[in-house]
Amino acid sequence: MKVWITKYALIRGIYEIEAKVCKSVNSQMIQEVGGQYSMYYHNDEWHETKKEAVAYAESMRDKKIASLKKKIKNLKELKFS
């Protein structure tokens, strides 16, 4: 089956692979087919449609931006004596 990977979306972007469901381990886990290494992805790291993958990656980006804004605010408020 064709899936879209978002595990590294903020670093590498979204990419498409051929995969199979790992029924013996967990039905929410997939294994990459035909890759050089055996790569496994859990349920929130892969999506069955590109639209789902893009929506998830956008939410990842928004959460990261909020986290960075909070860190910047804390750094600005930091006082050295």
Secondary structure, 3 states (H helix, E strand, C coil): CEEEECCCCCCCCCEEEEEEECCCCCCCCEEECCCCCCCEECCCCEECCHHHHHHHHHHHHHHHHHHHHHHHHHHHHCCCC
